[in-house]
Amino acid sequence: MDDDMTKMSPRTQSLRYITLIANLSLILWVGLWQSMISPHPHLNSYVIAIMWVLPLLLPLKGILEGKPYTHAWANFILMFYFLHALTILWVDGGERWLAWVELGLVSWAFVTNILFARIRGKELGTGLKRLSQVEKEEKEAHGQK
């Protein structure tokens, strides 16, 4: 555990654990869905499961380390699974309940990633400035009123 983790408030630490559970649950769900619950009938289900899980593993190191920036950009990857769940809900009645679970887990991970990135970023002093503040600083830098 690095120094930044020891300075984390109890509220942020709790949110971090909730976020970890959400992201790990999604990884587990996608892997189980593709390998065991509803495997592809003609292709190796474990290869398919690995292909589905692999993108979720890319930000895992940073998520496990509690890096707010990683939590934020991980949401770009989650959008693929969000769209997958919505597509299955629309076109495949037989797997609709699987898609509802995926949609719930993706939404949970997405929201908690955003909240953790924002709160932890503020604690570390790395939060984004408001646009009005940036505009004010730019005007001052260029000598404008």
Backbone as numpy.savetxt, mean C-alpha at the origin, in Angstrom:
# Nx Ny Nz CAx CAy CAz Cx Cy Cz
16.00 -2.70 14.53 15.15 -1.52 14.53 16.04 -0.29 14.53
15.79 0.65 13.64 16.64 1.82 13.56 16.20 2.90 14.55
16.98 3.97 14.61 16.72 5.05 15.55 15.37 5.72 15.33
14.97 5.87 14.05 13.70 6.52 13.75 12.52 5.77 14.34
12.63 4.45 14.43 11.54 3.65 14.96 11.35 3.90 16.45
12.43 4.14 17.18 12.31 4.37 18.61 11.64 5.71 18.91
11.69 6.64 17.97 11.07 7.96 18.16 9.62 8.00 17.71
9.08 6.88 17.27 7.72 6.82 16.75 6.72 6.90 17.91
5.72 7.74 17.76 4.70 7.85 18.80 3.91 6.55 18.90
3.29 6.29 20.05 2.48 5.07 20.19 1.36 4.99 19.16
0.74 6.11 18.85 -0.35 6.16 17.86 0.18 5.75 16.48
1.33 6.29 16.12 1.93 5.97 14.83 2.39 4.52 14.79
2.93 4.04 15.91 3.36 2.64 15.98 2.18 1.70 15.78
1.05 2.02 16.40 -0.16 1.20 16.23 -0.61 1.21 14.78
-0.61 2.39 14.17 -0.99 2.51 12.76 -0.03 1.73 11.88
1.25 1.74 12.24 2.24 0.97 11.48 1.91 -0.52 11.49
1.54 -1.04 12.66 1.19 -2.46 12.76 -0.07 -2.78 11.96
-1.05 -1.89 12.02 -2.28 -2.09 11.25 -1.96 -2.10 9.76
-1.09 -1.21 9.33 -0.68 -1.14 7.94 0.07 -2.40 7.52
0.96 -2.87 8.39 1.68 -4.12 8.11 0.72 -5.28 7.94
-0.24 -5.38 8.84 -1.22 -6.47 8.76 -2.00 -6.39 7.45
-2.40 -5.18 7.06 -3.15 -5.01 5.82 -2.33 -5.45 4.61
-1.10 -4.99 4.52 -0.26 -5.33 3.38 0.09 -6.82 3.35
0.43 -7.39 4.49 0.75 -8.81 4.53 -0.47 -9.68 4.26
-1.63 -9.24 4.72 -2.88 -9.97 4.45 -3.18 -10.00 2.97
-2.95 -8.88 2.30 -3.19 -8.83 0.85 -2.24 -9.79 0.13
-0.97 -9.80 0.52 -0.01 -10.72 -0.09 -0.47 -12.16 0.10
-0.85 -12.49 1.31 -1.30 -13.85 1.62 -2.56 -14.20 0.81
-3.52 -13.29 0.78 -4.77 -13.54 0.07 -4.55 -13.78 -1.42
-3.76 -12.91 -2.04 -3.51 -13.04 -3.48 -2.81 -14.37 -3.77
-1.84 -14.71 -2.94 -1.14 -15.99 -3.12 -2.06 -17.19 -2.97
-2.90 -17.17 -1.94 -3.84 -18.27 -1.73 -4.88 -18.36 -2.84
-5.40 -17.22 -3.25 -6.41 -17.18 -4.30 -5.87 -17.82 -5.58
-4.68 -17.40 -5.98 -4.14 -17.85 -7.26 -3.57 -19.27 -7.21
-3.13 -19.71 -6.03 -2.50 -21.04 -5.96 -3.43 -22.14 -5.49
-4.37 -21.82 -4.59 -5.17 -22.89 -3.98 -6.69 -22.71 -4.09
-7.16 -21.51 -3.86 -8.61 -21.31 -3.82 -9.24 -21.41 -5.22
-8.62 -20.75 -6.18 -9.14 -20.78 -7.55 -7.98 -20.79 -8.54
-7.24 -21.88 -8.59 -6.06 -21.93 -9.48 -6.46 -21.93 -10.94
-5.54 -21.47 -11.75 -5.76 -21.47 -13.20 -5.86 -22.92 -13.68
-6.84 -23.22 -14.52 -7.05 -24.62 -14.93 -5.99 -25.19 -15.86
-5.27 -24.33 -16.59 -4.34 -24.84 -17.60 -2.88 -24.50 -17.35
-2.61 -23.62 -16.40 -1.23 -23.20 -16.14 -0.83 -23.60 -14.73
0.46 -23.65 -14.48 0.96 -23.97 -13.15 0.50 -22.91 -12.16
-0.33 -23.29 -11.22 -0.93 -22.31 -10.31 0.10 -21.64 -9.41
1.19 -22.32 -9.10 2.20 -21.71 -8.24 3.02 -20.65 -8.98
3.26 -20.88 -10.25 3.94 -19.86 -11.06 3.03 -18.64 -11.20
1.77 -18.87 -11.45 0.81 -17.77 -11.56 0.74 -17.00 -10.23
0.68 -17.72 -9.12 0.62 -17.08 -7.80 1.85 -16.23 -7.55
3.02 -16.74 -7.91 4.26 -15.97 -7.74 4.22 -14.70 -8.58
3.73 -14.82 -9.80 3.62 -13.64 -10.67 2.67 -12.60 -10.09
1.59 -13.05 -9.45 0.63 -12.13 -8.85 1.17 -11.51 -7.56
1.95 -12.24 -6.81 2.47 -11.75 -5.52 3.71 -10.88 -5.69
4.51 -11.16 -6.70 5.79 -10.48 -6.88 5.71 -8.95 -6.81
4.78 -8.29 -7.51 4.73 -6.82 -7.40 4.48 -6.33 -5.97
3.73 -7.10 -5.19 3.46 -6.71 -3.80 4.70 -6.84 -2.92
5.65 -7.64 -3.36 6.88 -7.83 -2.59 7.90 -6.70 -2.81
7.76 -5.96 -3.90 8.72 -4.90 -4.21 8.84 -3.86 -3.09
7.76 -3.35 -2.54 7.90 -2.36 -1.46 7.97 -2.97 -0.06
7.96 -4.29 0.04 7.84 -4.93 1.35 8.98 -4.58 2.30
10.20 -4.50 1.83 11.34 -4.18 2.70 11.13 -2.81 3.37
10.77 -1.81 2.58 10.54 -0.47 3.12 9.33 -0.41 4.03
8.31 -1.20 3.72 7.12 -1.25 4.58 7.48 -1.89 5.92
8.25 -2.97 5.86 8.68 -3.61 7.11 9.56 -2.69 7.94
10.32 -1.83 7.28 11.19 -0.88 7.98 10.44 0.37 8.43
9.20 0.53 8.01 8.40 1.68 8.42 8.78 2.98 7.73
9.19 2.90 6.48 9.57 4.09 5.73 8.33 4.73 5.11
8.03 5.96 5.48 6.80 6.59 4.97 6.77 6.75 3.46
7.90 7.06 2.84 7.92 7.23 1.39 7.54 5.92 0.69
8.03 4.81 1.21 7.72 3.51 0.61 6.23 3.21 0.73
5.66 3.53 1.89 4.22 3.32 2.07 3.43 4.12 1.04
3.89 5.33 0.76 3.18 6.18 -0.19 3.27 5.61 -1.61
4.47 5.26 -2.07 4.58 4.78 -3.46 4.05 3.37 -3.63
3.96 2.61 -2.55 3.39 1.26 -2.64 1.94 1.31 -3.13
1.28 2.43 -2.89 -0.11 2.56 -3.32 -0.26 2.54 -4.84
0.79 2.92 -5.56 0.72 2.81 -7.03 0.60 1.34 -7.44
1.31 0.49 -6.75 1.24 -0.96 -7.03 -0.15 -1.49 -6.64
-0.67 -1.01 -5.53 -1.98 -1.48 -5.07 -3.09 -1.17 -6.06
-2.93 -0.13 -6.85 -3.98 0.22 -7.81 -4.20 -0.89 -8.84
-3.16 -1.64 -9.18 -3.32 -2.78 -10.08 -4.28 -3.81 -9.48
-4.15 -4.08 -8.19 -5.01 -5.06 -7.52 -6.41 -4.51 -7.30
-6.52 -3.21 -7.10 -7.81 -2.55 -7.00 -8.59 -2.73 -8.31
-7.91 -2.46 -9.42 -8.54 -2.62 -10.73 -8.87 -4.08 -11.02
-7.99 -4.98 -10.60 -8.26 -6.41 -10.78 -9.54 -6.80 -10.05
-9.67 -6.38 -8.80 -10.85 -6.73 -8.02 -12.12 -6.16 -8.67
-12.07 -4.92 -9.10 -13.24 -4.32 -9.75 -13.59 -5.04 -11.05
-12.59 -5.44 -11.80 -12.83 -6.17 -13.05 -13.50 -7.50 -12.77
-12.99 -8.25 -11.79 -13.58 -9.55 -11.46 -15.01 -9.37 -10.95
-15.24 -8.33 -10.15 -16.60 -8.06 -9.68 -17.55 -7.84 -10.85
-17.08 -7.22 -11.90 -17.91 -6.87 -13.04 -18.15 -8.06 -13.97
-17.11 -8.89 -14.18 -17.22 -9.89 -15.25 -17.34 -11.34 -14.78
-17.03 -11.66 -13.55 -16.96 -13.07 -13.14 -17.77 -13.32 -11.88
-19.00 -13.72 -12.06 -19.87 -13.99 -10.92 -19.38 -15.13 -10.05
-18.66 -16.08 -10.62 -18.18 -17.22 -9.87 -17.08 -16.89 -8.88
-16.33 -15.84 -9.17 -15.24 -15.44 -8.26 -15.53 -14.11 -7.59
-16.77 -13.70 -7.60 -17.13 -12.40 -7.06 -16.76 -12.25 -5.59
-17.00 -13.28 -4.80 -16.67 -13.17 -3.36 -15.17 -13.05 -3.14
-14.38 -13.68 -4.01 -12.92 -13.56 -3.92 -12.50 -12.12 -4.20
-13.15 -11.52 -5.19 -12.84 -10.14 -5.55 -13.25 -9.18 -4.45
-14.37 -9.46 -3.76 -14.79 -8.59 -2.65 -13.73 -8.61 -1.53
-13.19 -9.77 -1.25 -12.14 -9.87 -0.23 -10.91 -9.09 -0.69
-10.51 -9.28 -1.94 -9.36 -8.54 -2.46 -9.59 -7.03 -2.41
-10.77 -6.60 -2.81 -11.09 -5.18 -2.79 -11.03 -4.62 -1.37
-11.55 -5.38 -0.42 -11.49 -4.94 0.98 -10.06 -4.83 1.49
-9.25 -5.83 1.18 -7.85 -5.81 1.64 -7.05 -4.70 0.96
-7.26 -4.52 -0.33 -6.56 -3.46 -1.06 -6.95 -2.09 -0.50
-8.23 -1.89 -0.26 -8.70 -0.61 0.27 -8.12 -0.35 1.65
-8.11 -1.38 2.48 -7.54 -1.29 3.82 -6.05 -0.92 3.74
-5.30 -1.61 2.90 -3.88 -1.33 2.76 -3.65 0.07 2.20
-4.45 0.47 1.22 -4.31 1.78 0.59 -4.51 2.90 1.61
-5.60 2.83 2.35 -5.92 3.89 3.32 -4.88 3.93 4.43
-4.51 2.78 4.97 -3.55 2.79 6.07 -2.16 3.20 5.59
-1.79 2.87 4.35 -0.51 3.34 3.81 -0.48 4.86 3.74
-1.57 5.45 3.27 -1.66 6.91 3.17 -1.56 7.53 4.57
-2.35 7.01 5.49 -2.34 7.58 6.84 -0.97 7.46 7.50
-0.36 6.28 7.38 0.95 6.10 7.99 1.98 7.04 7.34
2.00 7.11 6.02 2.97 7.97 5.34 2.81 9.42 5.77
1.58 9.86 5.88 1.33 11.25 6.25 1.74 11.54 7.70
1.28 10.70 8.62 1.56 10.93 10.04 3.04 10.75 10.34
3.63 9.69 9.81 5.05 9.44 10.07 5.92 10.49 9.39
5.53 10.92 8.20 6.26 11.98 7.52 6.27 13.27 8.34
5.15 13.60 8.97 5.09 14.79 9.83 5.99 14.62 11.04
5.99 13.43 11.64 6.86 13.18 12.79 8.33 13.36 12.44
8.69 12.94 11.25 10.09 13.04 10.81 10.42 14.40 10.20
9.39 15.23 10.02 9.61 16.53 9.42 9.82 16.49 7.92
9.33 15.43 7.29 9.52 15.29 5.84 8.21 15.45 5.08
7.18 15.95 5.74 5.89 16.11 5.08 5.95 17.14 3.97
5.04 17.05 3.03 4.98 18.01 1.94 4.42 19.33 2.43
4.98 20.41 1.89 4.47 21.73 2.23 3.17 21.97 1.47
2.35 22.83 2.03 1.13 23.23 1.33 1.51 24.06 0.11
0.70 23.96 -0.94 0.97 24.67 -2.17 1.07 26.17 -1.93
0.22 26.74 -1.09 0.27 28.17 -0.81 1.61 28.57 -0.18
2.16 27.71 0.66 3.46 27.98 1.28 4.57 27.94 0.23
4.51 26.99 -0.67 5.51 26.88 -1.73 5.44 28.11 -2.63
4.23 28.53 -3.00 4.07 29.71 -3.84 4.62 30.95 -3.15
4.35 31.09 -1.86 4.83 32.24 -1.08 6.36 32.26 -1.07
6.97 31.12 -0.84 8.44 31.03 -0.81 9.04 31.34 -2.18
8.39 30.90 -3.24 8.89 31.19 -4.60 8.80 32.67 -4.90
7.71 33.31 -4.50 7.59 34.75 -4.73 8.65 35.52 -3.96
8.89 35.12 -2.71 9.91 35.79 -1.91 11.31 35.59 -2.51
11.56 34.42 -3.05 12.86 34.12 -3.65 13.11 34.94 -4.90
12.03 35.29 -5.62 12.15 36.06 -6.85 11.88 37.54 -6.63
11.76 37.97 -5.38 11.57 39.38 -5.06 10.21 39.94 -5.41
9.20 39.11 -5.50 7.85 39.57 -5.82 7.06 39.71 -4.52
5.99 40.52 -4.59 5.12 40.70 -3.43 4.05 39.66 -3.40
